[in-house]
């Protein structure tokens, strides 16, 4: 005679509680290394992907806070990175806080880091994002939260890896080699994207207006020698014969170029000229004397694989 199951028993068997009873959630979470692993493991363990995702998130929390109640672990999983779990747990007595209040505190946290990313990010991470966004990187908004994205030539694969290492705290959605066709040319590149996170909303709001990336004095005031170095690595071009540097700032308007020119003069004592080409693109050109000064400012922050951007041989 076939064994009968009630609706309640089926729900327990298939739901998160059933997974808790049958598996070690910490060990399950350790098996997820890259995009696609959830679907593979879902088929292997015969657990619905949505439930498995919840189990993996809970297992991640239990690795950091092994004594936390499982019900609170699932709430804390709304914090996307291990670092913010540690920061949040130092800030709040999470063991004593009721679950309902904990949910509200996490909502408040996510709102706060959208206004002040330094609650979560280091100066180094901030500089990387600012410098990259001055170049060709982008922030894509997906529903409520955003992700950070960039693409570099395959020749700059080591530079891409260097960036990924600096952003290793954030869950990586994509890091792969691709080939795409642009105007009858095949481009071999490396594409990168983080998963969405509330902190990236700060940069989306900072850099975008009506869907277009812009430059403002608020952005420029956040440029440091390190973020300037990354901007040069992304968009800079060094002329080995004449010893000058060009920043390919093609996407920005003349007004924005005037703003950047004034900023370089005021903050770094540099006086780039504004060039114009193809009857539609502006760019910044640093004369030989200013290029030497620019290199002194940024050289110590240039990754070894990108030294050619300042006229030196790569290590």
N, C-alpha and C positions, 0 to 999 in steps of 0.2 A: 504494500500500500504506500503511495507517494506521501512523503512528509509534507504537512501543511504549514504555511507561514502566514502569520497575521500581517496586516499592513504595518504595524508598529515594528515587528521584527525585521521586515524587509528594509524599512527606513534606517534602522540601526545598523544593519549589515552594510548598506550602501553609503550611509552618511559618514560624516567626519568622526562621530563617536565609534562607529564600527571600525574605521581605519585605525583609530587610537588603540582599540582592543587587539587588533590583529598584527600591528606593525610598530616598530620603533620609529617614531616620527623624526628623531634626530638623524638616524641612519638614512631614512628616506631623503631628507633634505640634503644630505651630503652627496647624493647621487645626481643631483641636478647641477650641471656644470655650464650648460650652454642652451641656447634657443633650440627647441625641439625635443629636449630631454623629457619634458613633461608628457608629451604624447607617447613617446616610446615607453616610458615607465608606466603610463596609464594602461597601455595594452598588456604589458608584461604582468602587472599586478591586478589587472581587471578592476581598476578604480576609475570612476569618471574623472576627466581632466579638471573640472571645477573643484571637485572634492580633493583631488590630489594636490592642486595648487594651495588649497587651504591647509592641508596637512604639511606641505613643504614649508609654508610660511610659519606655521606653528612650531615646526621642528627647528627652524632658524632661530626663533626667539628662545626656545628651550636650551639651545647651545650656549646662549649668552646669559640667560637668567634661568638656570635649571630648577630653581625653587619656586618659580612663579606658578600661580594657578593656571591650569590649562585654559579656562574660560578667559582669563586676562591675556594669555599668550596670543589668542586669536585676535584680540583687540589691538594689542601692541604690534601685531604684524602689519597694521596700517602704516607704521613707520617703515619706510622702504629700505633704509640702509642700517648696517650694524652700528655704525658710528652714532647715528641719531638715537638709536635705542639706548646706547650707553649714556649719551648726553641727557636724554629725557629721564632716564632712571636715576641719574644723579640729582636732577632738578626736582623730581617729585618722588614722594614715598609711595611707590606704585603698589606695594603690598597692602598698605592701609587704605588706599583710595578705592571707593566703590566702583564697580564696573561702569555704571552710567556716567559718573564724573570723569572717569578715565577716558571715555569716548570724547567728551567735550574738551578735555585738556589736549588731546591729540588734534582735534579740529583747530583749536587755538594755535597750537604749535605750527601746523601746516599753513595757517594764515600769517603767522609771524615771520617764518622763513621766506615767504614771498615778498616781504617788505625789507628784511635784513638777512641776506644770504650768509653773512658771517656768523650767524648763530649755528650754522652747520658746516660751511665751507672754510677751508684754510685760505690764506692770502695767495698761496701758490695756485690753488685750484681756481680761485677767482681771476687771477691774472691770466691763466691759460684760457679761460672762457672769454674774457674781455678781448684779449689779443686775437684770438681766433675769430671772434665775431666781427672785429674790425676788418678781417679778411673775408674769406669765402664761407666760413662756417655759418650755421643757421640754427635757429630755435623753431621747432615745429610744435604747434599747439594741437593736442589731440584731446578733445572733450575738455575736461577741466584742467588738466596738467600738460606740461610741455616736455620735450626731449631736446637734447643737444646733439647736433649732427655736423660731421665734416666729411670731406672727400679729398684725397690727395693722390697725385700721380704715383704709380707703382715705384718710381724712382725714389719716392719719399716714404717708402714703407717703414724704414727704421724710425723716421720722424713720427709717423702715425703711431707706431708702437710706443714711442716715448710719451706721446699724449695719452694713450690708453693707460699706460702705467700710472700717470699722474691722476687719472680719473678712475682708478681701480676700485675705489670705494663704492662707486655707483654701478648698478646692475647694467651690463652691456647687452643691448638688444641686437646689435649688428656690428661685426668687424670682419670684413671679407674682401677678397679681391674680386673685381668685376670688370667686364669689358662692355663698353657702350659705344654706339655710333653717333658722332656729332659732325654734321656737315660733311658726310662721306669719309670721315676719319674715325678709326677705331681707337678709343681711349682706354688704356689699361690703368685702372685706379684701385684705391683702397677706400672702401666706404665704412663709416663708423656712425653708430647712434647709441645713445643711452636709452634706457627705458624712461618712461615719463616719471616726473617727480615734481612736486610743488615748488621746489627751490628754483627750477628753471623758468618758472613763470615770472620771476623777478627780471630775468634777462630778456624774456619776450616783451614785457612791458617797457623795458628800458630801451630796446633797440628797434622796436617796430611801431609804425604808425600807419593805420589803414592797410596793413599787410605788407608794407614796404620797409626794408631795413634803412635806418637813418643814422646820422651822426649829430649829436648834440653836445653842448658844453658839459652837460652832466656826465655823459659817457667819457669824453676826453679827460675830464678831471680825475677819472679813475684809472687812467693809463699810468703805469709805473715802468721803469726801465725793463722789467721782465716781460710785461705784457706788450711793450713796444718791440722787444726782441721777437716775440712770437708773431706779431703782426708783420715784421720784416721777413721772417721765415715763410710766412704764408703768402704775402703779396709783394715782397721785395724782389728787385732784380738788380744785380751789380754788373756794371760795365768794366771788364778787366782792362781794357785798353785805356779808357779815359778816367777810370777811378771814381765814377759817380753812381749813385743809387737812385732807383725809381721805385715808388710805391704805386702799384697798379690799382688805383682807387676808382676804377671805371664806373662803378654803380652809383657813385655819389654826385650830387649836383654841384654847380659852380659855387653856389652859396655855401654849401657844406665844405667845399675845398678851401674857400676863403677862411672859414671857421677853423679848419685844421691848420692852415698856414699860420694864422695868428696864434693858435695854441702852441705849435712847435716853437715859435719865436719866443713866446712868453715863458713857457715851462722849461724848454731845453736849450734855448739860445740858438736855435736853428732857423734858417730862412729858406725853406724850399720854394721853388718856383712852380706855378701851376701850368702844366702843359695841356695841349688839346690835340687830339688825333682822330682821324676818320670822321671828322666833322660832327662827332657826337660824344666822344669820351674824354674826360679830364683825368689827369694824374698828377702826382707830386714828384718833383725831381730835385734831388739834393746835389748841389755842386760838390766838386772834389773836396774843398775845405770842410764843408758841412758833413760830407760823407765820412771823413776821418773822425770828426767829432761824434757823429752818430754811432760809429763803430765802437768808440771808446765807451759810450754809454751802455751799449747792449751786448758787447762781446762775451762777457762772463756768463751770460744767460743763454747763449746760442748752443743748442745741442750739437755734439760733434759731427753728426751726419749732415748738418746744415751749414757748416762753415763756409761753403762756397757762396752763400748768400751775402757774405761780407768780403768776398775776394780771397779766401784762404782755402787750402786743401782740406778735405774732410779727413778726420782721424781714421 
